[in-house]
Amino acid sequence: MTTSATTPAPTVGFDLDLTLIDSRPGIKAAWEAFSAESGVPVDADLVVSRLGPPLEQEMAYWVPEEQVTEMVARYRALYPAYAIEPSPPMPGARDAIAAVREAGGRTIVVTAKNGPHAELHLAHLGIEPDAVVGGLWAEGKAEALRAHGAQVYVGDHIGDVRGAATAGALSVAVATGPCAPEELQEAGADVVLADLTDFRAWWEGYLA
């Protein structure tokens, strides 16, 4: 596509966990703290090997269904103290945001993580998207992508590919999460990048 003074660059949506930030160290620490505080046995290494879906879905593996809501609240209360500091940006994350902005585009973060915790992560790392929308997963992400007019959505999970497709946005997948490149392609990703260090070159070609 081409852009000009009268045709602004597209709005680009980004997933958060394992797309913009490596939240595995922080999430592992938060689950370990939750396990110690609640007495619920949790394999934190297993948890961080399958990040993407909502917290409620993960919690249901570890506690009875009737306790999920209560335990999610307990986990979230611990999260800021344990998960923010240890979680670095993914390679290329800041540059990807900068590339969109330099072209005159807007950036939004659309994530299954709850909004306040997503904003804490981004503020800690000095990453400043134009908007953050939390609590949306897979096809549900289309709601925010459409509302913000996103034409591209970047994520690491097949759920992100489905969200982009539902919104009618171009799906750019990065193979930095639990899904292999082949799995992302089979799910319908329009573009598969190794990681966000490849984003700027792809983006400049897309705009050309």
N, C-alpha and C positions, 0 to 999 in steps of 0.2 A: 504494500500500500504506500501511498505518498501522503505527505503532510505539507501544509503551507500556512501562510498567515491566516487564511480563512478556514483551514481544516486542522484543528488542533490534534496533537498526538493522542492516541487512545488512552483511556483509563485502564490500568493494569491491576488486577487483584493478585494477591499473594497469600498462600497458606502460611502458617507460622511454624509449628513444630516440624523440624527436620527439613523445612524449606528455607525459612529465614533464620531460625535459631536452632542450635543443637541443645535441645532441652533435656536430653537423656540424663546427663549428670544431675541436674536439678530435680527432675521427676523421680529419679531413683532415690535421691536423698529424701524427698518428701514422702515417698511411699515407705521408706524404712522408718522415718519418724512416725508416720501414721501407724505402722505395724507395732512399733514399740509402745506408742501411747494408747492404742486401742486393744492390743492383745490379739489382733487378727493376723494370722500367718499370711504373708504375702511374698511371692518370689519377685522381687523388684527387677531383677535382670530380665525375667520373662516379660514383665510389664513393658519395659522400655524397648523390647524387641518388636513390639506391635503397636506403636503409637499411631494415632490418627483418629480412630473412633472416639465418641464422647466418653467422658470420665464415667458416667453412669453405666455404660456398657462394660468397661473394665472392672468397675467395682463389683458388678454382678457375678464375676468369676470367683470372688473371694468372700462374699457375705450373702446370707439369705436375702431373697428379693425384698422382703418387708423391711430390711435394714439399709437398703441401698441409699435412700434419700438422706437418712441420718448420717451414714458413714461418709457420703460424699461431702456433706457439710463439715464434718470433722476434718477430712482431708484438706478441703479448701481453706479451712482456718489455719492449718499448718503451712500451707503452700508458700506464702510470701517469705517466710523466714528461712525456708530451706531450698527453694527451687530457683529463685531469681539470680542470686549471686553466682552460682556455679555454671550457668548456662550461657555459652558464648555464641556469637553469631556464626552462621554457616559461611564457609568460604564464598566470597562473591556477593554476599547479601547486601552489604551497604552499597556496593557498586551497582547492583541491579536496580535498587531504588533510585540511585543518583542518575543512572542512564535514562530512566523513564522521565525523571524530572527535568533533566537537561534538554530533552526533546519537547518539553512543554506538556507532558502527560501528567495525570494524577495517579497516585498509588493508594490502594486500599488493602488492608489485611482482613481476610475473612477466614475465621478459624473455629474449630469445634471447642477450643478452650474458652472459658468464660472471659468476657470482655475485660473486666478489671485486671485479671492476672496477665492477659495478653498485653495490656497497656503497661503494666509494671515491667515486663520483660523488655519491651521496646524502649521504654524510657531509660532503663538501666543501661542499654547498649547504645543509646543515642541514635536509634533508628526512628525516623519521624515520617510515617505515612500520612496521607491526607485524612484517612478515616480508618477506624478499627471496628469491626463487627465480630462479636463472639457468639458462641453457643449454636453455631450452624455446622451441619455435617453432611457430606456427600450432596445429594440432590438438593438438600435444604439450603446449601450455599448459594444456589441460584437466586434466591430471594434478594440477598444483599448485592450480588453481582448485577442483577437487573436494575435494582434501585439506584445504583451508582453509575450505571451505564458502562460497566466494564466490558471491554471487547476481548481481553486476554485474561486468563486465570492460570497462575503458576502454582503447582503443588507437587507433592511427592507420593501421593497415594492414589490408588484407583478410585477412591471416593472423590478425590479432587477432580479427576478426569470426568466422572459422572456429573459433578456439580457444574463444571464448565459447559458440558454438552447440554445440560438442562437449561442453562442460561443463554445458550446460543453464542457462547464465547469460545475463542480459540483456546485449546487446552495445551499448555506448555508444561510438560512433566520433567521433574528433576529426579534422577535416580539416587537420591540421598537418604531415602527413608526405607521402609520395610519392603517396598515393591521393586522387583527387578525391572530393568529396561524392557525386557520382552513382555512382562506382565502389564506394564504401562501402555505399551504399544497395542497389545491385544485388547485392552480396555477401551481403546479408541483415542489415545493421546495424539494430537496433531503433530507435536514436536516432542522429542525426548532429548534432554541435555544431561550430561554427566553430573553437572552441578551448576550453581549460579555463576561460577567464573566464566561459563560459556554464554551467559545471558546477553551481555552487551553486544557481542558480535552478532548473535542471532537477531537481537532487537534492531540493530542498525540496518541489517539486511531486510528485515520485515518492513521497516519504514521507508526503505529506498524506493 
